[in-house]
Amino acid sequence: MRRAGRTTALLVVLGAVLAVLGAGPAQAAGYRYWSFWEGSGSDWTYATQGPSLVRPDDGAVQGFRFSVSEDSQDSAKPRRAPGFAKICADTPAKDGTKRIALVIDPGTAADAPAGETPPAPRTACARVAPDASAAEALASVAKPLRYSSDAMLCAITGYPGSGCGEQVSGDGQGTPAGSASASATPAGSAASSGSGGSSGPSAGVLVGVGAVLLLGIAAVVQSRRRRG
């Protein structure tokens, strides 16, 4: 009978542990924002600085993509290749200026805020002063731009009409409580690379498992004392 009682107690503990682990970690938060990219050959590289700090050379290609992502590691790239020759084919070079090719991708309907429809992706060739930043090049071809109070780029050509780096829940709805981190490339500061999300149990889950184990062990010990 004692062995059966101990087995039952251990099964109860095991079931509780599995229940806690089965709950799994909460889904990582995503953020809706314009990410900033630099053309690198035929592909894109996530920018390490905000567009107001980058002063591209003549012939550079800069990209902007609106999407929902956790950080720079899973951020969506612009869906058009960074081809300077094609984008700036109709904009001849001019002394005292430089040409910057821009790819502006407002993303998909799945990334759009509720009630808004993303405009079609487009390209533009900005001819600006030699010392102009990527933000100034963008402003010359894609007004109106909208920025947050901390200089984060919130809207290009008026899209989206509201919101800025808001946290997005699992149902795709934005919540004003959260805001995108520096990986959302604030227009006035350097952007840091985000860290990838962890797929393992969260700290809260592990603490919960530990508590359940301690309670289970205590119950088994107490049972043994009573029967001893």
C-alpha positions as CSV (number, residue, x, y, z in Angstrom):
1,M,0.0,0.0,0.0
2,R,2.9,2.4,0.8
3,R,4.4,1.8,-2.6
4,A,1.1,2.4,-4.3
5,G,0.7,5.6,-2.4
6,R,4.1,6.8,-3.3
7,T,3.5,6.0,-6.9
8,T,0.2,7.9,-6.9
9,A,1.9,10.9,-5.4
10,L,4.7,10.9,-7.9
11,L,2.2,10.6,-10.8
12,V,0.4,13.6,-9.4
13,V,3.7,15.6,-9.3
14,L,4.6,14.5,-12.8
15,G,1.1,15.4,-14.2
16,A,1.4,18.9,-12.6
17,V,4.9,19.4,-14.1
18,L,3.6,18.4,-17.6
19,A,0.7,20.7,-17.2
20,V,3.0,23.6,-16.5
21,L,5.3,22.8,-19.4
22,G,2.4,22.3,-21.7
23,A,1.3,25.8,-21.1
24,G,4.5,26.9,-23.0
25,P,6.0,30.3,-23.1
26,A,3.9,33.3,-24.1
27,Q,4.2,34.3,-27.8
28,A,6.8,37.0,-28.2
29,A,5.5,40.5,-28.8
30,G,5.7,41.9,-32.3
31,Y,5.9,45.5,-33.3
32,R,4.5,47.3,-36.4
33,Y,7.0,49.8,-37.8
34,W,9.0,51.0,-40.8
35,S,12.4,49.2,-40.9
36,F,15.4,50.7,-42.7
37,W,17.7,48.8,-45.1
38,E,20.7,49.4,-47.2
39,G,21.3,47.8,-50.6
40,S,24.1,45.4,-50.7
41,G,24.7,44.0,-54.1
42,S,21.5,42.3,-55.1
43,D,20.3,41.9,-51.6
44,W,19.4,44.0,-48.5
45,T,21.2,44.5,-45.2
46,Y,19.4,45.7,-42.1
47,A,20.8,49.2,-41.3
48,T,22.8,49.6,-38.1
49,Q,22.0,53.3,-37.9
50,G,18.9,55.4,-38.3
51,P,18.2,57.1,-41.7
52,S,19.0,60.5,-40.3
53,L,22.5,59.4,-39.4
54,V,23.3,57.5,-42.6
55,R,24.8,59.8,-45.3
56,P,24.9,57.5,-48.4
57,D,27.3,58.0,-51.3
58,D,26.1,58.7,-54.8
59,G,24.8,55.5,-56.3
60,A,23.6,54.0,-53.0
61,V,20.3,52.2,-52.6
62,Q,18.2,52.6,-49.4
63,G,15.1,50.6,-48.5
64,F,12.1,51.1,-46.2
65,R,9.7,48.2,-45.3
66,F,6.6,48.4,-43.2
67,S,5.9,45.1,-41.4
68,V,5.2,43.4,-38.1
69,S,8.3,41.8,-36.5
70,E,9.9,41.1,-33.1
71,D,13.3,42.6,-34.0
72,S,15.9,43.0,-36.7
73,Q,16.5,39.2,-36.8
74,D,13.0,38.5,-38.3
75,S,12.2,41.8,-39.9
76,A,10.9,41.6,-43.5
77,K,13.0,43.0,-46.3
78,P,11.8,45.2,-49.1
79,R,10.3,43.0,-51.8
80,R,12.1,44.7,-54.6
81,A,15.8,44.2,-55.5
82,P,18.1,47.2,-54.9
83,G,18.9,48.1,-58.4
84,F,20.3,51.6,-58.7
85,A,20.8,51.7,-62.5
86,K,17.1,50.9,-63.1
87,I,15.6,53.1,-60.4
88,C,17.7,56.2,-61.4
89,A,17.7,55.6,-65.1
90,D,15.6,58.6,-65.8
91,T,17.4,60.9,-63.3
92,P,20.7,62.1,-64.8
93,A,23.6,63.0,-62.7
94,K,24.1,66.7,-61.9
95,D,27.2,68.5,-60.6
96,G,27.0,69.4,-56.9
97,T,24.4,66.7,-56.1
98,K,24.2,63.0,-55.6
99,R,21.6,60.4,-56.5
100,I,20.1,58.0,-54.0
101,A,17.8,55.2,-55.1
102,L,14.9,54.5,-52.7
103,V,12.7,51.4,-52.5
104,I,9.6,52.0,-50.4
105,D,7.6,48.9,-49.5
106,P,4.5,49.5,-47.4
107,G,4.1,45.8,-46.7
108,T,1.1,43.5,-46.9
109,A,-2.5,43.7,-45.8
110,A,-1.7,41.4,-42.9
111,D,0.8,43.9,-41.5
112,A,-1.5,46.9,-42.0
113,P,-3.3,48.6,-39.0
114,A,-7.0,47.9,-38.7
115,G,-9.0,49.8,-41.3
116,E,-6.0,50.7,-43.5
117,T,-4.8,49.4,-46.9
118,P,-1.2,49.6,-47.7
119,P,-0.3,51.4,-50.9
120,A,1.6,49.7,-53.6
121,P,5.4,49.4,-53.3
122,R,7.3,52.0,-55.3
123,T,10.8,53.2,-56.1
124,A,12.2,56.7,-56.5
125,C,15.4,58.4,-57.3
126,A,16.3,61.3,-55.0
127,R,18.8,63.9,-56.2
128,V,20.0,65.7,-53.2
129,A,23.0,67.7,-51.8
130,P,26.3,65.8,-51.4
131,D,26.0,65.7,-47.6
132,A,22.3,64.8,-47.4
133,S,21.2,62.0,-45.1
134,A,19.0,59.0,-46.1
135,A,16.2,60.7,-44.2
136,E,16.6,63.9,-46.3
137,A,16.6,61.9,-49.5
138,L,13.4,60.1,-48.4
139,A,11.8,63.5,-47.6
140,S,12.5,64.8,-51.0
141,V,10.4,62.2,-52.8
142,A,8.0,60.7,-50.3
143,K,6.2,63.4,-48.3
144,P,4.4,63.6,-46.0
145,L,6.6,61.9,-43.5
146,R,5.5,61.5,-39.9
147,Y,7.8,61.2,-36.9
148,S,7.2,60.4,-33.2
149,S,8.4,62.7,-30.4
150,D,11.6,60.6,-30.0
151,A,12.4,60.9,-33.8
152,M,11.1,57.5,-34.8
153,L,9.9,57.3,-38.4
154,C,6.2,56.5,-38.2
155,A,4.8,57.1,-41.7
156,I,6.0,57.5,-45.3
157,T,3.7,59.3,-47.8
158,G,1.1,59.4,-45.0
159,Y,1.1,55.7,-44.4
160,P,0.0,54.5,-41.9
161,G,-2.3,57.3,-40.9
162,S,-1.8,56.7,-37.2
163,G,0.3,54.6,-34.8
164,C,4.0,54.3,-34.4
165,G,5.9,51.2,-33.5
166,E,3.0,49.8,-31.5
167,Q,3.0,46.4,-30.0
168,V,0.8,43.9,-31.9
169,S,-1.1,41.1,-30.2
170,G,-1.7,37.6,-31.6
171,D,-4.9,38.7,-33.3
172,G,-3.0,41.4,-35.3
173,Q,-4.4,44.3,-33.3
174,G,-2.1,47.0,-32.0
175,T,-1.9,48.0,-28.4
176,P,-0.6,51.4,-27.4
177,A,1.2,50.1,-24.3
178,G,4.2,48.9,-26.2
179,S,6.6,50.6,-28.5
180,A,9.2,49.3,-30.9
181,S,12.8,49.1,-29.7
182,A,15.8,50.8,-31.4
183,S,15.7,48.0,-34.0
184,A,12.8,49.9,-35.5
185,T,15.4,52.5,-36.7
186,P,14.5,55.7,-35.0
187,A,15.2,58.5,-37.5
188,G,17.4,60.4,-35.1
189,S,19.5,57.8,-33.4
190,A,21.5,54.7,-34.1
191,A,19.6,51.4,-34.4
192,S,20.7,48.4,-32.5
193,S,20.4,44.8,-33.7
194,G,17.6,43.0,-31.9
195,S,18.3,39.6,-30.4
196,G,16.4,36.6,-31.6
197,G,13.5,35.2,-29.5
198,S,14.1,32.1,-27.4
199,S,12.1,29.0,-28.2
200,G,12.7,27.4,-24.7
201,P,10.6,27.8,-21.6
202,S,10.5,31.2,-20.1
203,A,11.9,32.1,-16.7
204,G,8.3,32.2,-15.3
205,V,7.6,28.7,-16.6
206,L,10.8,27.3,-15.0
207,V,10.0,29.0,-11.7
208,G,6.5,27.5,-11.8
209,V,7.9,24.0,-12.5
210,G,10.4,24.4,-9.6
211,A,7.5,25.3,-7.2
212,V,5.4,22.4,-8.3
213,L,8.3,20.0,-7.8
214,L,9.0,21.3,-4.3
215,L,5.4,21.0,-3.4
216,G,5.3,17.4,-4.7
217,I,8.4,16.4,-2.9
218,A,7.1,17.9,0.3
219,A,3.9,15.9,-0.1
220,V,5.7,12.7,-0.6
221,V,8.0,13.3,2.4
222,Q,5.0,14.1,4.6
223,S,3.2,11.0,3.4
224,R,6.2,8.9,4.4
225,R,6.3,10.5,7.9
226,R,2.7,9.8,8.5
227,R,3.0,6.2,7.5
228,G,6.4,5.7,9.3
